[in-house]
Amino acid sequence: MKVLLINGSPKEHGNTFQALSKLANTLNAEGMQTMRTLGRNMAWMIKKLNVIEDGHPQKEQPVWTNFIR
């Protein structure tokens, strides 16, 4: 059996991380395979997968102005 543990806390080594670590150790001792990840990494990955499914972003047309810089 595989278990995915998602840490949604912004602190990488906070209380949520410690609780998930204890849970992962218990599950590993019982023979279950665990994978831990941070929630913010998952959000980035899901966003990138959606971009891949929808195709690459299209280029915007350049907008010419008369401003002198």
C-alpha positions in Angstrom: 0.0 0.0 0.0 1.2 3.5 -0.8 0.5 6.6 1.3 1.0 10.2 0.2 1.6 12.7 3.1 1.1 16.3 2.1 2.5 19.0 4.4 0.5 22.2 3.9 2.4 24.2 6.5 4.6 27.0 5.3 7.3 25.9 7.8 9.4 23.1 6.4 10.4 21.7 9.8 7.5 22.8 12.1 5.1 20.8 14.2 3.2 19.5 11.2 6.4 18.1 9.7 7.2 16.4 13.0 3.7 14.8 13.3 3.9 13.6 9.6 7.4 12.2 10.3 6.2 10.1 13.2 3.3 8.9 11.1 5.6 8.0 8.2 7.9 6.1 10.5 5.0 4.1 11.9 3.6 3.4 8.4 7.1 2.4 7.2 7.5 0.0 10.1 4.2 -1.7 9.1 5.5 -2.2 5.5 3.7 0.7 3.8 5.5 2.9 1.3 5.2 6.6 2.1 6.1 9.8 0.2 6.2 13.2 1.8 6.0 16.5 0.0 5.2 20.1 0.8 1.9 21.5 -0.3 3.4 24.5 -2.0 5.5 22.3 -4.2 2.4 20.3 -5.1 0.6 23.6 -6.1 3.5 24.5 -8.4 3.6 21.0 -9.9 -0.2 21.0 -10.5 0.0 24.4 -12.2 2.8 23.3 -14.5 0.9 20.1 -15.4 -2.2 22.1 -16.3 -0.1 24.3 -18.6 1.3 21.2 -20.3 -2.2 19.8 -20.8 -3.5 23.1 -22.2 -0.5 23.7 -24.4 2.2 26.2 -24.1 1.3 29.8 -23.3 0.9 31.9 -26.5 3.1 34.9 -27.1 1.6 38.3 -26.7 1.8 40.7 -29.5 4.2 43.6 -28.9 2.5 46.9 -28.2 4.2 49.9 -29.7 3.9 53.3 -28.0 5.2 56.8 -28.8 6.9 57.2 -25.4 10.5 58.4 -25.5 12.7 56.8 -22.9 
